[in-house]
Amino acid sequence: MLVTEFSTEVVAAPERFELFSEVTAQSHVPNRLRSNDRDDFRANMRVLHLGELEVSTLSFSHLEIVRTAKLIRQYDPDAYQINYILGEEGALSTAGGDTALQVGDLVVLDTSRPYRGDVHAVLGGWSHVTVQFPRKLMPLPEKTAQSLLGVAINGRRGMGGVFARWLTDLNRRADEFTPADIPTLASVTLDLLASALARCADTEAALSPETRRNALRTQINTFVEQRLTDPAMTPQAIADAHHISLRHLQQLFAESDTSPAAWIRRRRLERCRVDLANPSLKSRPIQAIAARWGFADPAHFSRLFRANYGMTPRDYRNLAVPFRRGPEAGGVGGAGMRLSLGSRD
């Protein structure tokens, strides 16, 4: 199973907190838990299993988490936990002192060391994301990782922001992945984490060349995706924004048998394809959709689209978004997708 989902609402209110304690002791590590909402503890959890690495997204209104020396002696997987705060606020106490946490902060914990955390969030949204993996998988020297335990790392900008957005995307797209994606997803997660931590500790030289290269490529991908509508986004502009040469940028993309210009064009074409298949955009002219994503010449756009998807933009739209017939014509007014929650193979 790649994705498992859990909700305390499967049992009666008085039993919910105890059930949550049992489930999280198995999915993470045993901790001593307390909540202001113990009498009716409403919580949800989604876990994406990526081999030895797991990404868990949790939702609750308040939770105090204590990892004691006694619990460590009873069971310790020798793992790191990286927590990304999505709720309103949090606080962490470790041997290194007390740390105040706010929305967008990242913090590293070691399951072999005692800690106490307290998280307040708004019920209905995700409270935080936890990444857990064996310490042996950390692509940084142990001394560097240990120096950052309990430190609030900014996940709103820089490499911390890239890693945080990656975690958000993993949660949002969890149901799209297959077992074949596990090695890539786990590798990218670890590389981005290592880059974020190394930047924070000012020890980027400790990263392996492969880790630095993978993290840079992911950072560039995120940069491009956020600016696909910008006509001024060129390969040279991308290189300048990341303080590398155009040749270095081209070499990065050559490793995937493509070029920066070709990749940008393909991503823009894909955005056009998605818009053409969107029923709510049926009345928007095809030329306007193409122009939005950087294709000013309609004839050139049509040729590119046909070369990539085997049909013209108009034919694709007509196939993807059939004409909506009214009830008097015996047609169906619309279509939808039904999602079901639960374990997924």
C-alpha positions as CSV (number, residue, x, y, z in Angstrom):
1,M,0.0,0.0,0.0
2,L,1.4,3.3,-1.1
3,V,-1.1,5.5,0.7
4,T,-3.0,4.9,3.9
5,E,-5.6,7.2,5.5
6,F,-7.0,7.3,9.0
7,S,-9.7,9.2,10.8
8,T,-10.6,9.1,14.5
9,E,-14.3,9.5,13.5
10,V,-14.5,5.7,12.8
11,V,-15.1,5.3,16.5
12,A,-17.3,7.0,19.1
13,A,-16.0,10.3,20.6
14,P,-14.8,8.9,24.0
15,E,-12.6,6.3,22.1
16,R,-11.0,8.6,19.6
17,F,-8.0,9.9,21.5
18,E,-6.9,6.4,22.6
19,L,-7.3,5.1,19.0
20,F,-5.1,8.0,17.7
21,S,-2.4,7.2,20.3
22,E,-2.3,3.6,19.3
23,V,-2.2,4.3,15.5
24,T,0.5,7.0,15.7
25,A,2.6,4.8,18.0
26,Q,2.7,2.2,15.2
27,S,3.1,4.7,12.3
28,H,5.7,6.9,13.9
29,V,7.2,6.1,17.4
30,P,5.5,5.7,20.8
31,N,5.1,9.1,22.5
32,R,3.2,10.4,25.5
33,L,0.3,12.4,24.2
34,R,-2.1,14.9,25.7
35,S,-4.8,17.1,24.2
36,N,-7.2,19.8,25.3
37,D,-9.7,18.0,23.1
38,R,-9.3,14.5,24.5
39,D,-13.0,14.0,25.1
40,D,-13.7,14.3,21.4
41,F,-10.4,14.1,19.6
42,R,-11.0,14.7,15.9
43,A,-8.0,13.9,13.8
44,N,-7.0,12.7,10.3
45,M,-3.8,11.3,9.0
46,R,-2.6,10.5,5.5
47,V,0.7,8.5,5.2
48,L,2.6,8.2,1.9
49,H,4.9,5.1,2.2
50,L,8.1,5.6,0.2
51,G,10.1,2.5,1.3
52,E,12.1,3.4,4.4
53,L,10.9,7.0,4.2
54,E,7.4,8.0,5.2
55,V,5.6,11.3,4.7
56,S,2.6,11.8,7.1
57,T,0.2,14.7,7.0
58,L,-1.9,15.1,10.1
59,S,-4.9,17.2,11.1
60,F,-6.0,18.0,14.7
61,S,-6.8,21.0,16.8
62,H,-4.3,20.6,19.7
63,L,-1.7,18.0,20.6
64,E,1.1,17.8,23.1
65,I,3.8,15.2,22.2
66,V,6.4,14.1,24.7
67,R,9.3,11.7,23.8
68,T,10.8,10.5,27.1
69,A,14.0,8.6,27.9
70,K,11.9,5.7,29.1
71,L,10.0,5.5,25.8
72,I,13.3,5.7,23.9
73,R,14.7,2.7,25.8
74,Q,11.5,0.8,25.0
75,Y,11.7,1.4,21.3
76,D,13.8,3.6,19.1
77,P,14.1,3.2,15.3
78,D,17.2,5.5,15.1
79,A,15.3,7.9,12.9
80,Y,15.1,11.5,12.0
81,Q,11.7,13.3,12.0
82,I,11.3,16.5,10.0
83,N,8.1,18.4,10.9
84,Y,6.7,21.1,8.7
85,I,4.2,23.3,10.7
86,L,1.0,24.1,8.9
87,G,-1.2,25.0,11.9
88,E,-1.3,28.3,13.8
89,E,1.6,27.9,16.1
90,G,3.8,25.4,18.0
91,A,6.5,25.1,20.6
92,L,9.3,22.7,21.0
93,S,11.5,21.9,24.0
94,T,14.7,19.9,23.6
95,A,18.0,19.6,25.4
96,G,19.1,22.6,23.4
97,G,16.4,24.8,24.8
98,D,12.9,26.0,23.8
99,T,11.9,26.9,20.3
100,A,8.8,28.8,19.2
101,L,7.4,27.6,15.9
102,Q,5.0,29.3,13.4
103,V,3.3,28.5,10.2
104,G,5.9,27.6,7.5
105,D,8.7,26.5,9.9
106,L,10.6,23.3,9.6
107,V,12.2,21.5,12.5
108,V,14.4,18.4,12.8
109,L,14.0,15.9,15.6
110,D,16.0,12.7,16.5
111,T,13.9,9.8,17.9
112,S,16.9,8.9,20.0
113,R,16.7,12.2,22.0
114,P,14.0,13.4,24.3
115,Y,11.7,16.2,23.2
116,R,8.4,17.9,24.0
117,G,6.2,19.5,21.3
118,D,3.0,21.4,21.5
119,V,1.0,22.2,18.4
120,H,-2.2,24.3,18.1
121,A,-4.0,24.4,14.8
122,V,-7.4,25.1,13.3
123,L,-9.5,22.0,12.9
124,G,-10.4,21.4,9.3
125,G,-7.0,22.0,7.8
126,W,-3.8,20.1,7.9
127,S,-1.8,20.7,11.1
128,H,1.7,19.5,10.1
129,V,3.7,17.2,7.9
130,T,6.1,14.7,9.3
131,V,8.9,13.1,7.3
132,Q,10.5,10.1,9.1
133,F,13.4,8.0,7.9
134,P,16.4,6.1,9.3
135,R,19.3,8.3,10.2
136,K,21.6,6.3,7.9
137,L,19.7,7.7,4.9
138,M,20.5,11.4,5.7
139,P,22.8,12.7,2.9
140,L,24.6,15.0,5.3
141,P,27.3,14.3,7.9
142,E,25.9,13.3,11.3
143,K,27.5,16.3,13.0
144,T,25.8,18.7,10.6
145,A,22.4,17.2,11.0
146,Q,22.7,17.0,14.8
147,S,23.7,20.6,15.0
148,L,20.3,21.6,13.6
149,L,18.1,19.6,16.0
150,G,15.3,21.7,17.4
151,V,16.2,24.7,15.3
152,A,13.4,26.6,13.5
153,I,14.2,26.5,9.8
154,N,12.4,28.9,7.5
155,G,10.2,27.0,5.1
156,R,8.7,30.1,3.5
157,R,11.6,31.0,1.2
158,G,14.9,29.8,-0.2
159,M,15.7,26.1,-0.2
160,G,13.6,25.6,2.9
161,G,10.7,27.0,0.8
162,V,11.4,24.6,-2.0
163,F,11.5,21.6,0.3
164,A,8.2,22.8,2.0
165,R,6.4,23.2,-1.3
166,W,7.7,19.7,-2.3
167,L,6.1,18.2,0.9
168,T,2.8,20.1,0.2
169,D,2.8,18.7,-3.4
170,L,3.5,15.2,-2.2
171,N,0.5,15.3,0.1
172,R,-1.8,16.8,-2.6
173,R,-0.7,14.3,-5.3
174,A,-0.3,11.3,-3.0
175,D,-3.0,9.2,-4.8
176,E,-1.3,9.7,-8.2
177,F,1.9,7.9,-7.4
178,T,2.7,4.2,-8.1
179,P,5.3,1.8,-6.5
180,A,7.5,2.6,-9.5
181,D,7.8,6.2,-8.3
182,I,9.0,5.3,-4.8
183,P,12.8,5.4,-5.5
184,T,12.6,8.8,-7.2
185,L,10.3,10.4,-4.7
186,A,12.4,9.2,-1.8
187,S,15.6,10.4,-3.4
188,V,14.3,13.8,-4.3
189,T,12.8,14.3,-0.8
190,L,16.1,13.5,0.9
191,D,18.2,15.6,-1.5
192,L,15.9,18.7,-1.1
193,L,16.0,18.2,2.7
194,A,19.8,17.9,2.7
195,S,20.1,21.1,0.6
196,A,17.7,23.0,2.9
197,L,19.6,21.9,6.0
198,A,23.0,22.5,4.5
199,R,22.0,26.0,3.5
200,C,20.8,26.7,7.0
201,A,24.0,25.3,8.5
202,D,26.1,27.0,5.8
203,T,27.7,23.7,5.0
204,E,26.7,23.2,1.4
205,A,30.2,21.9,0.6
206,A,29.3,18.8,2.7
207,L,26.7,17.8,0.1
208,S,27.6,15.2,-2.6
209,P,27.7,16.6,-6.2
210,E,24.6,14.4,-7.0
211,T,22.6,15.8,-4.1
212,R,23.4,19.3,-5.1
213,R,22.6,18.7,-8.7
214,N,19.2,17.0,-8.0
215,A,18.2,19.7,-5.5
216,L,19.1,22.5,-8.1
217,R,17.1,20.7,-10.8
218,T,14.1,20.5,-8.5
219,Q,14.5,24.2,-7.5
220,I,14.6,25.1,-11.2
221,N,11.5,23.0,-12.0
222,T,9.6,24.8,-9.2
223,F,10.8,28.2,-10.5
224,V,9.6,27.5,-14.0
225,E,6.2,26.0,-13.0
226,Q,5.4,29.2,-11.1
227,R,6.3,31.5,-14.1
228,L,5.0,29.7,-17.2
229,T,2.7,32.6,-18.0
230,D,5.7,35.1,-18.0
231,P,6.8,35.7,-21.6
232,A,10.1,37.0,-20.2
233,M,11.0,33.6,-18.8
234,T,13.8,32.4,-21.0
235,P,16.7,29.9,-20.4
236,Q,19.0,32.8,-19.8
237,A,16.6,34.3,-17.2
238,I,16.4,31.0,-15.4
239,A,20.2,30.6,-15.3
240,D,20.5,34.2,-14.0
241,A,17.9,33.6,-11.3
242,H,19.8,30.6,-10.0
243,H,23.3,32.1,-10.3
244,I,24.6,29.6,-12.8
245,S,25.8,29.8,-16.4
246,L,23.5,29.1,-19.4
247,R,25.8,26.2,-20.3
248,H,25.4,24.7,-16.8
249,L,21.7,25.0,-17.1
250,Q,21.8,23.2,-20.5
251,Q,24.0,20.5,-19.1
252,L,21.4,19.8,-16.3
253,F,18.6,19.3,-18.8
254,A,20.8,17.3,-21.1
255,E,21.0,14.7,-18.4
256,S,17.2,14.1,-19.1
257,D,17.7,14.2,-22.9
258,T,16.1,17.6,-23.3
259,S,16.9,21.3,-23.3
260,P,15.6,24.2,-21.1
261,A,13.7,25.7,-24.0
262,A,12.1,22.4,-25.0
263,W,11.1,21.6,-21.4
264,I,9.5,25.1,-21.0
265,R,7.6,24.6,-24.2
266,R,6.4,21.2,-23.2
267,R,5.2,22.4,-19.8
268,R,3.4,25.3,-21.5
269,L,1.8,23.0,-24.0
270,E,0.6,20.7,-21.1
271,R,-1.0,23.7,-19.4
272,C,-2.8,24.5,-22.6
273,R,-4.0,20.9,-22.9
274,V,-5.4,21.0,-19.4
275,D,-7.2,24.3,-20.1
276,L,-8.7,22.9,-23.3
277,A,-10.1,19.9,-21.4
278,N,-11.6,22.1,-18.7
279,P,-15.4,22.4,-19.2
280,S,-15.5,25.8,-17.4
281,L,-13.2,27.3,-20.1
282,K,-15.2,26.0,-23.0
283,S,-16.2,29.5,-24.1
284,R,-12.7,30.9,-23.9
285,P,-11.1,31.2,-27.3
286,I,-8.3,28.8,-28.1
287,Q,-6.1,31.7,-29.1
288,A,-6.6,33.3,-25.7
289,I,-5.6,30.1,-23.9
290,A,-2.5,29.7,-26.1
291,A,-1.5,33.4,-25.5
292,R,-1.9,33.0,-21.7
293,W,0.7,30.3,-21.7
294,G,3.2,32.1,-24.0
295,F,2.2,31.1,-27.5
296,A,1.5,34.4,-29.4
297,D,1.3,32.9,-32.9
298,P,-1.9,30.8,-33.2
299,A,-0.6,28.9,-36.3
300,H,2.7,28.0,-34.6
301,F,0.8,26.9,-31.4
302,S,-1.5,24.7,-33.5
303,R,1.4,23.0,-35.2
304,L,3.2,22.4,-31.9
305,F,0.1,21.0,-30.2
306,R,-0.6,18.6,-33.1
307,A,3.0,17.4,-33.1
308,N,2.8,16.6,-29.4
309,Y,-0.8,15.3,-29.0
310,G,-1.6,14.0,-32.5
311,M,-4.5,16.4,-33.2
312,T,-5.3,20.0,-33.4
313,P,-6.3,22.0,-30.3
314,R,-9.8,22.4,-31.6
315,D,-10.2,18.6,-32.2
316,Y,-8.8,17.9,-28.7
317,R,-11.2,20.3,-27.0
318,N,-14.2,18.8,-28.9
319,L,-13.2,15.3,-27.8
320,A,-12.3,16.3,-24.2
321,V,-15.3,18.6,-23.6
322,P,-18.4,17.3,-25.4
323,F,-21.1,19.8,-26.2
324,R,-23.4,20.0,-23.1
325,R,-26.9,19.1,-24.1
326,G,-29.9,20.3,-22.2
327,P,-32.4,17.9,-20.5
328,E,-34.8,18.3,-23.5
329,A,-32.2,16.7,-25.7
330,G,-31.8,13.7,-23.4
331,G,-28.2,14.7,-22.7
332,V,-26.3,14.6,-19.4
333,G,-25.9,18.0,-17.7
334,G,-22.3,17.3,-16.5
335,A,-19.9,14.7,-15.3
336,G,-17.9,14.3,-12.1
337,M,-15.4,12.2,-10.3
338,R,-16.0,10.2,-7.2
339,L,-13.1,9.9,-4.8
340,S,-13.1,7.3,-2.0
341,L,-10.9,7.5,1.0
342,G,-9.1,4.6,2.6
343,S,-6.1,2.3,1.9
344,R,-4.8,2.2,-1.6
345,D,-2.5,-0.4,-3.2
